[in-house]
Amino acid sequence: NMANIVRNQRFNSLTEVTPENLSSRYNNFFEFGSTKSIWKEAQKLNTEGWTINVSGLVEKPFTVDIDSLISKFSLEERIYRHRCVEAWSMVIPWTGFQLSKLVNLSRPLSSAKFIEFKTFYNPKEASEQKARWYPWPYVEGLTLEEAQNELSFLVVGAYGKTLHKQFGAPIRLHLPWKYGFKSIKSIVSIRFTSERPVSFWEYLASNEYGFWANVNPNVPHPRWSQKTERVLGGSSRATEIYNGYGPEVSYLYSKHQNL
């Protein structure tokens, strides 16, 4: 129920929220096509009876349906920046719960070091999944430490509504300090592992889309600069290190240079 949402005051100070009619009509969702106007095509996504499988290095693997999962946690709204590796950005009021709550519920073993997320695979619904040159289904990965950071957020709604299909209904990840492609949509599987997962884009072009894809103006994409970004519906702005979330996440990377 999106009516009983608590606004998290710590993450509610951004005033420049992107209008819904802009953010919901300018999307990447490659399962439905590679243009930015896939919101209509994405309405084919069927979220009825959606389940998430939790497996790998956990005490006991389980499968849970989306409504039962949501009912286990109190939902909150967080207004977060979103920065795409293509150098455009937006600000969205997401509704959801902290990923660390699901990590705790999953009871990972001490040998678990990474989490691998997978999205759905249904080429009948998502026509671009017929394209054989892509390694479907979409996979993304985090270190367990990143997943347990308080900013890591599982999203089930936006703008006070149930999550839009083009945003990755019924449940997606949002990591506001990483490039948008790390925030996987329409999650069906969460696997705890001791091995670093190879993500979808890393598999396709590891020199362009690495595992440590943090927003960093000083690390250019091989084909373009990351020093500025175009705000959806607005002007250009300077890109901030970790997308402005340095105080919350920089400790994660202190042992790695240039992240």
C-alpha positions in Angstrom: 0.0 0.0 0.0 1.7 3.2 -1.2 -0.5 5.3 1.1 1.4 4.6 4.3 4.8 5.5 3.1 7.3 7.1 5.5 9.4 9.8 4.0 13.0 9.2 5.0 14.1 12.7 6.0 17.8 11.9 5.5 17.2 11.2 1.8 14.5 13.7 1.1 16.4 16.9 0.8 16.7 17.0 -3.0 14.3 19.6 -4.3 15.0 19.2 -8.0 12.8 16.1 -8.6 12.5 15.2 -12.3 8.8 15.5 -13.5 7.2 12.1 -13.8 6.2 12.7 -17.4 9.8 13.2 -18.3 11.5 10.4 -16.3 8.8 7.8 -17.2 9.2 8.5 -20.9 13.0 8.5 -21.2 14.3 5.0 -20.2 16.8 2.3 -20.8 15.2 -1.2 -20.7 17.2 -3.1 -23.3 14.9 -6.2 -23.0 12.3 -4.1 -24.8 14.5 -2.2 -27.3 17.5 0.1 -27.4 15.7 3.4 -27.9 14.9 5.8 -25.1 11.1 5.7 -25.8 10.4 2.1 -24.8 7.9 3.0 -22.1 5.0 1.8 -24.3 6.7 -1.4 -25.3 7.5 -2.1 -21.7 3.8 -2.2 -20.8 3.9 -5.8 -22.2 5.8 -6.8 -19.0 3.5 -9.1 -17.0 4.2 -8.9 -13.3 1.4 -11.2 -12.1 2.5 -13.9 -9.7 6.1 -12.5 -9.6 8.5 -14.5 -7.4 12.1 -14.0 -6.4 14.4 -16.9 -5.8 17.2 -16.5 -3.1 19.9 -19.1 -3.5 23.7 -19.8 -3.3 25.7 -19.3 -0.1 22.7 -18.9 2.3 21.6 -21.0 5.3 18.4 -22.0 3.4 17.5 -21.1 -0.2 13.9 -19.9 -0.6 11.5 -18.5 -3.1 9.1 -15.7 -2.1 6.3 -13.9 -4.0 6.6 -10.1 -4.4 3.6 -9.2 -2.2 4.8 -11.5 0.7 8.3 -10.0 0.4 7.0 -6.4 0.5 4.8 -7.2 3.5 7.9 -8.2 5.5 9.3 -4.6 5.5 8.0 -1.2 6.2 8.3 0.9 3.0 9.9 4.3 2.8 10.3 7.0 0.2 13.8 8.2 -0.7 14.5 10.9 -3.2 17.7 9.8 -5.0 19.9 11.0 -7.8 20.2 8.7 -10.8 23.2 9.1 -13.1 23.5 7.2 -16.4 26.9 6.2 -17.8 25.6 8.0 -21.0 26.0 11.3 -19.0 22.4 12.2 -18.4 20.8 12.3 -14.9 17.5 12.6 -13.1 16.2 12.7 -9.5 13.4 10.3 -8.5 11.3 9.8 -5.4 11.6 6.0 -5.1 9.5 3.9 -2.7 11.1 0.7 -1.3 13.2 -0.8 1.5 16.9 -1.1 2.3 18.6 -4.0 0.5 20.4 -4.9 3.7 17.1 -6.0 5.2 16.7 -8.6 2.5 20.4 -9.6 2.9 19.7 -10.2 6.6 16.6 -12.1 5.8 18.6 -14.3 3.4 21.1 -15.3 6.2 24.2 -15.5 4.0 27.1 -17.8 5.0 30.4 -16.3 6.0 31.8 -17.5 2.7 29.4 -15.2 0.7 31.3 -12.2 -0.7 29.2 -11.1 -3.6 25.5 -11.0 -4.7 24.4 -11.8 -8.2 21.1 -10.4 -9.4 19.2 -11.7 -12.5 16.2 -10.3 -14.3 13.4 -12.2 -16.1 13.8 -14.1 -19.4 10.7 -14.1 -21.6 11.4 -13.4 -25.3 7.6 -13.6 -26.1 7.0 -10.6 -23.9 10.3 -8.8 -24.3 11.1 -9.0 -28.0 14.8 -7.8 -27.7 15.5 -10.9 -25.7 15.3 -12.7 -29.1 18.5 -10.9 -30.0 21.2 -13.7 -29.7 24.2 -11.3 -29.5 23.1 -10.3 -26.0 23.9 -12.6 -23.0 20.3 -12.7 -21.7 19.0 -12.7 -19.0 20.5 -9.4 -17.6 22.9 -10.0 -14.7 24.3 -7.6 -12.3 26.6 -7.9 -9.2 27.7 -6.2 -6.1 30.1 -6.9 -3.2 28.2 -8.0 -0.1 29.7 -4.9 1.6 28.1 -2.6 -1.1 24.8 -4.4 -0.8 24.8 -3.8 3.0 25.5 -0.1 2.6 22.4 1.9 3.9 22.0 3.6 0.5 21.4 0.3 -1.4 17.7 0.3 -2.0 15.2 -2.2 -3.4 12.5 -0.2 -5.2 8.9 -1.2 -5.6 7.3 2.2 -6.3 8.0 5.7 -7.7 6.2 9.0 -7.4 3.9 7.6 -4.7 2.6 4.9 -7.0 3.3 1.2 -7.6 6.5 0.9 -9.7 6.1 1.8 -13.4 6.9 -1.1 -15.8 9.4 0.9 -17.7 11.3 1.5 -14.4 11.7 -2.2 -13.8 8.5 -3.4 -12.1 7.7 -5.0 -9.8 11.1 -4.7 -8.0 14.4 -3.1 -9.0 17.6 -2.1 -7.4 18.8 1.5 -7.0 22.4 2.4 -6.1 22.5 6.2 -6.3 26.4 6.4 -6.3 26.8 4.0 -9.2 26.0 4.3 -12.9 22.4 3.4 -13.7 23.2 0.1 -15.4 24.2 -1.3 -12.1 20.7 -0.8 -10.8 19.1 -3.9 -12.3 15.4 -4.0 -13.2 12.7 -6.6 -12.7 14.6 -8.9 -10.4 13.8 -12.6 -10.3 16.9 -14.1 -8.7 19.3 -13.1 -6.0 22.3 -15.5 -5.5 25.0 -15.2 -2.9 28.4 -16.3 -4.1 32.1 -16.3 -3.2 33.1 -15.5 -6.8 32.7 -12.0 -8.4 29.8 -12.1 -10.8 30.3 -11.0 -14.4 27.5 -8.5 -15.2 25.7 -8.2 -18.6 27.5 -5.1 -19.8 30.9 -6.2 -18.4 30.5 -9.4 -20.4 29.8 -7.4 -23.6 32.4 -4.6 -23.1 34.5 -4.9 -19.9 36.7 -2.0 -20.9 33.6 0.3 -20.9 31.4 -1.1 -18.2 33.5 -2.6 -15.4 32.4 -4.2 -12.1 33.4 -1.0 -10.1 31.1 1.3 -12.1 31.0 4.2 -9.6 30.1 7.7 -10.7 33.4 9.4 -11.0 34.0 12.6 -13.1 37.8 11.8 -13.2 37.4 8.4 -14.8 36.3 9.0 -18.4 34.3 6.4 -20.4 36.7 5.2 -23.2 34.5 7.1 -25.7 33.4 10.2 -23.7 34.0 12.4 -20.7 32.1 12.0 -17.4 32.9 15.5 -16.1 29.5 16.9 -16.8 26.0 15.5 -17.1 22.7 16.6 -18.8 19.9 16.9 -16.3 16.7 15.5 -17.8 14.5 18.5 -18.6 17.2 20.9 -17.4 20.7 22.1 -18.1 24.1 20.6 -17.7 25.8 20.3 -14.4 29.2 19.2 -13.1 29.3 15.5 -12.2 30.0 14.9 -8.5 32.2 12.1 -7.2 30.0 9.1 -6.2 27.1 11.2 -7.5 27.2 13.4 -4.4 27.0 10.4 -2.0 30.7 10.4 -1.1 30.3 10.7 2.7 28.1 7.5 2.7 30.1 5.3 0.4 33.7 6.4 0.0 34.8 4.0 2.8 33.9 1.1 0.5 36.6 2.0 -2.0 39.4 3.5 0.2 41.5 0.4 -0.6 41.0 0.7 -4.4 42.5 3.6 -6.3 40.4 5.6 -8.8 37.0 4.2 -7.9 
